[in-house]
Structure formats: structure tokens, C-alpha cells
Amino acid sequence: MKRKRIIVAGCGNMGGAILSSLNKSGEYEIEGVEKRSDIRDNFSGEKIKMSGSLSSVSFADILIAAVKPKDMLLFIREINESGFQTELFVSVAAGLKIEQIKGELKKNVPICRVMPNTPLLVGEGLSCIAFPGADEKSFYTVDRIFSLTGQTLRVNEEDMDAVTALSGSGPAYFFLIGEIMKEFAEQRGFSSSDASLLAAATVRGAGALMMRQGVDFTALRKAVTSPEGTTEAAVSLLEKNGLRKIFLEALEAAEKRSAELSGD
């Protein structure tokens, strides 16, 4: 059976991780398109074919556009001018709606939006897929690609701004918590490496418990919060100082910014 040909355009952190995951799977014929030569050089050891522009690429069964949101419309114009052909357009740009892409792209092809997050760099990503009107075969094609980088979730496109705030931007919130925990440990005399382990292993372990134990995160929190104990002292202070309200406002700010990127 002939392998599908996939082009990943924009091979920075996100696009590069997708490209590498596809390469390791061996399921697809792949090529990367990246304007920056230093980024292209990063893939020399993986024996992935790399090109500097779409002008040297004529066709792909699937095009994954991982360019920055601010560069997407310019990239689409490049597609229109180059004569490049594809049977499926997958955008991973935050904020840009399918209708906006369809309005610029002078090709009648299915368009899908995916919001991955950076843990896909280590195979632990969550990619939320919005593919309105897709038949099951087309959806499976996209789902299979991104399942190689972690887990997938099918969502409605109107929920994409919330998805961006939650899972797209979400890893940064936990990196911030890790920074604070590491800083505390270093202030108490731990080495930088030990402080990093204390923070990272704690965040990772908590996440693993959340995944394994199900959806009742309140029960998990209560299970480790003994009355009048150390955890209760910390959690009570966080609640008293408005952590829940601040965090909800932060999520709303990220959601609002995603909507602004689309012009809403």
C-alpha cells in the first residue's frame, strides 16, 4: 500500500516535533518546508528531506501548516502562487478559523484545525482536532497522525479558543508552578538539579494520578489534604488569596486573546 505523502511547513518547536514523530513512525513519506537554514540543519541527523520553500514541492496528500499565526495568511498566498497541490490542509495556528483560511486559500480542499501542545515534544501531547463536516475516514487520517505525538480529542471549532487557553497554553502554567517550586527549594539550600527534580517529578506525578484516577480532581486533592496538616495550610492560603479566581481570569484572558487573533 502506497504511503501517504505529508508536508510539514514551519519546522520550529511544534512543527519540528510533529515532523520528527512522523519520521520515527515510518508510516508516511514526509518532507519538511522551513525557510530558516539553521532550523533545517537541525534535522540533518534524522535523514528527513528538507526544503526552503514550497516552490520546490509540488504535491502532498496532507499539508500540515505549522507556521506562526501572524505568518499564516502570507503562507497561504505562497501556496496560491506556487501551484502547490494538496488533498487536505491541516492548520495548527492558534486563532485562525477554518472560514478565514478557506477565504484565502484558492483551492477547494478539506480544512482541519488542530491545537497541539508542547508536551508532544516527548510524545505526551494532547492534540485537539476540529474538523467540521469530515467523514470518519478523513477524521481518522488526521487523528492517526497526531496520535503519534500523544493523545487526541475531537472538539467543535467554536470551542477552540477555550481549548487554546486550557491545553494549548496550559503547559506554561505548570512550568510557572515548577519555577516557583524550584526557587523555593533552592532558597532552602537544594542544588539546582535536585530542586528541578523535586519540582518536575511532583508535577509529573500529580498529572499521572489525575490521568489514572479519573475526573474527580477534588477527591484527589482532599485525599492528600489532611485536616490541620501541611497541605491544608498551603491550600487554604492559596484559596484565601484568590488563586481560583486569578487562575480562572488567566484562562479567560488566554481565551480572549485567541479570539482576538481570529478577529472576533
C-alpha distance (Angstrom), angle and dihedral (degrees) to the residues before:
residue distance angle dihedral
M1 . . .
K2 3.79 . .
R3 3.80 114.1 .
K4 3.78 118.0 -121.7
R5 3.78 114.9 -109.4
I6 3.81 114.0 -127.3
I7 3.79 126.6 -171.8
V8 3.81 118.0 -162.7
A9 3.80 109.8 -160.3
G10 3.79 114.7 -162.4
C11 3.79 109.8 31.4
G12 3.79 103.7 -164.7
N13 3.81 121.1 121.6
M14 3.80 97.7 -50.3
G15 3.79 100.2 33.1
G16 3.79 91.2 40.2
A17 3.80 92.0 53.7
I18 3.80 90.5 49.9
L19 3.81 90.5 48.3
S20 3.81 93.0 49.8
S21 3.81 92.7 47.4
L22 3.79 91.6 51.5
N23 3.79 90.1 47.5
K24 3.81 93.0 51.9
S25 3.79 91.9 49.9
G26 3.80 92.9 58.5
E27 3.81 88.9 -152.1
Y28 3.78 96.9 114.6
E29 3.76 142.9 42.3
I30 3.79 101.6 -118.7
E31 3.78 141.3 -174.0
G32 3.76 133.5 176.6
V33 3.80 126.3 -137.9
E34 3.79 114.3 -158.9
K35 3.81 129.6 154.5
R36 3.80 96.1 -153.6
S37 3.80 112.3 81.9
D38 3.83 93.2 -156.4
I39 3.80 90.3 58.8
R40 3.80 91.5 46.1
D41 3.81 88.5 52.9
N42 3.82 89.7 58.5
F43 3.80 88.9 71.8
S44 3.80 97.5 50.8
G45 3.80 91.7 101.6
E46 3.80 92.7 52.0
K47 3.79 94.3 56.7
I48 3.79 92.0 -128.7
K49 3.78 116.8 155.3
M50 3.80 108.8 -116.8
S51 3.80 130.6 -168.9
G52 3.78 131.7 -170.6
S53 3.80 96.6 -138.4
L54 3.78 144.1 3.9
S55 3.79 90.1 -105.7
S56 3.82 89.0 83.3
V57 3.81 93.3 47.8
S58 3.79 120.2 71.5
F59 3.81 106.7 178.3
A60 3.79 146.2 9.9
D61 3.77 130.9 175.8
I62 3.80 86.4 -141.2
L63 3.80 129.3 20.3
I64 3.80 116.2 -160.6
A65 3.81 108.0 -162.6
A66 3.80 106.7 -157.0
V67 3.79 96.6 163.3
K68 3.80 120.1 129.8
P69 3.83 115.0 -82.3
K70 3.82 91.3 -115.2
D71 3.83 89.7 55.3
M72 3.81 98.6 43.8
L73 3.79 99.5 91.9
L74 3.81 90.7 48.1
F75 3.80 88.8 49.7
I76 3.80 91.1 51.4
R77 3.79 89.8 52.4
E78 3.81 87.4 53.1
I79 3.81 88.9 54.1
N80 3.79 91.0 50.5
E81 3.80 92.9 49.4
S82 3.81 97.2 42.6
G83 3.79 98.8 55.9
F84 3.79 90.0 -126.6
Q85 3.81 112.6 164.0
T86 3.78 129.9 -152.0
E87 3.79 137.4 164.6
L88 3.81 96.5 -145.9
F89 3.81 132.0 27.3
V90 3.82 116.6 -155.0
S91 3.81 117.4 -171.8
V92 3.80 122.6 -163.6
A93 3.81 93.6 177.8
A94 3.79 114.8 124.9
G95 3.79 117.1 -120.9
L96 3.80 100.7 7.6
K97 3.79 111.6 119.1
I98 3.76 125.6 -141.6
E99 3.81 91.0 -117.0
Q100 3.82 90.3 55.2
I101 3.79 91.5 51.5
K102 3.80 91.6 44.5
G103 3.80 89.9 51.7
E104 3.82 91.4 56.4
L105 3.80 101.3 35.5
K106 3.79 111.3 85.6
K107 3.79 93.3 -154.6
N108 3.77 128.8 86.9
V109 3.80 99.7 -130.8
P110 3.82 133.3 131.8
I111 3.80 112.6 -90.1
C112 3.78 124.4 -152.9
R113 3.82 131.5 -175.7
V114 3.78 122.2 -146.6
M115 3.80 127.4 -176.3
P116 3.81 108.5 -162.2
N117 3.79 124.5 174.5
T118 3.78 132.0 -137.3
P119 3.84 98.4 -100.5
L120 3.80 84.7 79.0
L121 3.82 83.2 82.5
V122 3.82 85.9 77.4
G123 3.80 97.9 31.6
E124 3.81 93.2 -96.9
G125 3.78 99.9 103.2
L126 3.77 130.1 133.3
S127 3.79 113.5 -142.6
C128 3.81 116.7 -168.2
I129 3.80 112.1 -155.1
A130 3.80 125.5 -154.9
F131 3.80 111.3 -175.0
P132 3.81 108.8 155.2
G133 3.76 115.3 -160.5
A134 3.79 94.5 8.1
D135 3.77 119.9 146.8
E136 3.80 116.6 -127.8
K137 3.81 93.5 -101.3
S138 3.81 92.7 54.6
F139 3.78 92.6 45.1
Y140 3.80 91.2 48.7
T141 3.80 89.7 53.4
V142 3.80 91.6 58.6
D143 3.80 93.4 38.1
R144 3.81 91.3 53.8
I145 3.81 92.7 51.0
F146 3.78 94.4 52.8
S147 3.79 95.2 38.9
L148 3.81 84.6 70.6
T149 3.82 87.8 68.3
G150 3.82 98.1 46.0
Q151 3.79 134.4 -72.6
T152 3.80 128.4 -11.7
L153 3.78 134.6 -150.9
R154 3.80 127.8 -168.3
V155 3.81 112.3 -135.1
N156 3.79 139.3 170.9
E157 3.77 114.5 -100.1
E158 3.81 91.4 -123.7
D159 3.82 87.3 63.4
M160 3.80 94.2 54.6
D161 3.82 95.5 97.7
A162 3.81 89.9 55.8
V163 3.81 90.5 44.3
T164 3.81 89.4 52.5
A165 3.79 90.7 52.1
L166 3.80 93.5 46.5
S167 3.79 109.9 37.5
G168 3.80 103.7 5.6
S169 3.79 95.4 55.0
G170 3.81 94.2 19.7
P171 3.81 100.1 94.9
A172 3.81 89.5 62.9
Y173 3.80 90.5 60.4
F174 3.79 90.6 57.7
F175 3.79 92.0 43.4
L176 3.81 86.4 56.8
I177 3.80 90.8 51.4
G178 3.80 88.0 48.9
E179 3.82 90.2 52.2
I180 3.80 91.0 53.0
M181 3.81 93.5 46.4
K182 3.80 91.3 48.2
E183 3.80 91.4 48.9
F184 3.81 90.2 52.1
A185 3.82 91.8 49.8
E186 3.81 92.8 48.8
Q187 3.81 90.1 49.8
R188 3.80 87.0 55.9
G189 3.81 91.1 55.0
F190 3.80 102.6 -96.2
S191 3.79 117.5 142.9
S192 3.78 117.3 -107.4
S193 3.81 91.9 -107.6
D194 3.81 94.0 48.5
A195 3.80 90.9 45.6
S196 3.79 90.1 51.7
L197 3.80 91.2 50.1
L198 3.80 92.7 49.4
A199 3.81 91.4 52.0
A200 3.81 100.1 38.8
A201 3.80 97.0 43.0
T202 3.80 90.9 48.5
V203 3.81 93.3 51.1
R204 3.81 91.8 44.0
G205 3.79 93.3 47.5
A206 3.79 92.7 48.5
G207 3.80 89.6 50.9
A208 3.80 91.4 49.4
L209 3.81 90.5 52.2
M210 3.79 91.0 49.4
M211 3.80 90.5 52.3
R212 3.81 94.4 45.6
Q213 3.79 101.3 41.1
G214 3.80 98.3 48.8
V215 3.77 135.6 -124.7
D216 3.82 102.3 -36.8
F217 3.79 99.4 97.3
T218 3.80 90.6 159.7
A219 3.80 89.8 62.5
L220 3.80 90.6 50.1
R221 3.79 91.1 51.8
K222 3.79 93.0 47.7
A223 3.80 91.5 48.3
V224 3.81 91.0 62.3
T225 3.83 95.3 37.3
S226 3.79 106.8 85.4
P227 3.82 116.0 -168.2
E228 3.81 110.7 -91.2
G229 3.80 89.9 -1.8
T230 3.81 132.9 129.3
T231 3.80 95.5 -90.8
E232 3.79 92.0 50.3
A233 3.81 89.9 51.9
A234 3.81 90.5 55.2
V235 3.81 97.9 40.4
S236 3.80 92.9 46.6
L237 3.80 90.6 53.2
L238 3.81 91.8 48.6
E239 3.80 91.8 50.3
K240 3.82 92.5 44.0
N241 3.80 90.9 53.1
G242 3.78 93.4 51.1
L243 3.81 103.4 -103.3
R244 3.80 92.8 150.3
K245 3.82 92.6 50.6
I246 3.82 93.4 44.3
F247 3.78 92.5 48.4
L248 3.79 93.4 48.9
E249 3.81 89.1 49.9
A250 3.80 89.7 50.4
L251 3.80 91.3 52.9
E252 3.80 90.0 48.6
A253 3.82 90.0 50.7
A254 3.81 91.1 53.2
E255 3.81 90.9 46.2
K256 3.81 90.7 49.9
R257 3.81 91.9 49.4
S258 3.81 90.7 51.4
A259 3.81 89.3 53.5
E260 3.81 90.1 48.3
L261 3.79 90.5 54.7
S262 3.79 88.5 59.6
G263 3.80 92.3 48.6
D264 3.81 95.3 -109.7
